Amino acid sequence: MVVRWSMTSKWLAVPPGQQCAATSPRPPASLRRSRRLCVSGAQSHGSQTASATERSTAVAVGAAAGALCTANTAMVRHARPARMRHVATTSRSAVALDQEAPPEDAVVKIFVTKQRASMTVPWQTQQVESTTGSGTFIRRRGGPVDAAANATEDGEEAQVQSHNREEDTGSTDLPYWNYTRVEEAIAHSEGDIVLTAAHVVSDARDVRVQPHSRSGESPGKFVARVLAVSHDCDLALLEVLDEECFQGKVPMELLGPQELLDVQSRVQVMGFPVGGDYLSITEGVVSRVEVVEYSHSRRPGLALTVDAAVNAGNSGGPVVDPSSGRMLAVAHQKVIAQGVENQGHGVPPCLIWRFLYGHAHGKPSPLAGLGIFMQTLESTAHRDLLGLSEDDTGILVRDANQARGVPKNALQAGDVLMQVSSYNVDNLGAVEFLGHRVALSAVQDLHFLGDTVRLRVRRQGKDLELQQPLCPPTHLVPRSLYYDSLTMRLDYFICGGLVFVPLSADFLEQAWPNQQDRPAHLMDLFWREVVTEDRMEVVICLSILADDVNHGHGTGYVGCPVVESVCGKSVSDLQHFAEQLTCAVHEQDFVKVDFRMSSGPYTVVMRSADIPEADRRIQDLYQIPALTSLVLPPS
């Protein structure tokens, strides 16, 4: 196995000497230097070539370290029973099936042909590449089922248990909170459904699924289509229409949304990592439950940390509770850092069920938030200044962001946020959730975009009850360009040979794999700025395509200056900028674009009459299919 560093590393908030990598491999030939661990070409010991192994890994931005998406495991039949918080009742029929069909029979290998977007040449795509990952068969095709047929014999006892769980968790307003079977979330499916990680199938052009086989069998590869994807929590659903694929297989059951194993509970990680062609099973324990940075979406989310071996190729595979044979997480990344070992991460059951329910009911997949800047209140002097007693706990709201088209935020700067739903917030911004102390964002992530949550705040000495709709992220520089799509959405606009694009984390990562090389003026915008009514995007000049019309302003890369105004008018986003610039070309003798560079202000001036002919000349010379990806009004 040949291992090299590729250019696709994630860079967000990575402490010195630490790296993060996501499990699905991806090393474009043009990007060969980076922190993402990827597997290439031939392997040692005569293993098969890279087309059957994961070739790329997405470098994660860990709050304290990086994370590599993958997973593998060794099945232990007689593992000690796992300890669990809020365990839901398991049907007897499921237990009987588990005795006949080992859980590893539901694990599949996923073969993906990808073609990624090019951030630096936005009208082109990168070369085609092949990657592999893992997945789990979770639902057989068919319509709704009678849930009563799978209920426990003592229905009254089950109702009491469910009621007690609701009181414990405080999440009774979540429609999926008491689900125990996938059929409850997805009532009907035309094909068999496979659960995997979003980064395994992102930018896919072709997806094939190969079920796990026992000795003497020769499993085929079956065409699959991407049914749903949630990039924020790194989950995806595949649908396989060929009935032969899972003939004789039993879907793996999931732990319920209220179930989280205790720390040190035994777990097994199953999948198809690098180093071989067959199923790998490794064993370990749950070592931590906390909010971590998801490498694929660059967003914090609740995750289970396990010490079982997790390697490239395991992304999307199941983390299994050996005592019940049920899935307790989807392996999706691991920490890569000097001095760090055996820290793999998995997406927990509550986020998996949120994703399944959201897909079936048309809910938006992005994770939402309160749209505020917060500060901890560990300082006793600060708490005394705010009039908080020793029994009062909460965090300080420093600012409430307000984006265009979003309802006015009920929170104000200076508020002390003390409770979200029924979860009390401590002075460090943590809550008690399913028996674990986790960051407040874990509670927000249970809801959907637009849902209203109940808040209790201390404002100027008075306790207030508020209702706050959850809003989308308010970063001025978006952390991901996937949104709800399988592929990235790239916009660009070319005028007079100047190439304009919106600034994004994906662009920064691809253009400058080494975080230290990124321009300071862009990084300042990335870390500090949020969207406002007047500014929704950062528009930058990506490069200048040399021509007489722009002579004297440089060629190629010119430092990515940020657009400030066009002919004295400020710009809101790329669409607004393109419309203003097009209008100026037709109405004024000269076009003047003001920029802000790392070295200070800069202005580009071009003759309006020369631009139309120059655009045609540039498009032909540089073989550009279209001068913009935008839809502009008729000139």
Order of alpha helices (4+ residues) and beta strands (2+ residues): beta-beta-beta-beta-alpha-beta-beta-alpha-alpha-beta-alpha-beta-beta-beta-beta-beta-beta-beta-beta-beta-beta-alpha-beta-alpha-beta-beta-beta-beta-beta-alpha-beta-beta-beta-beta-alpha-alpha-beta-beta-beta-alpha-beta-beta-alpha
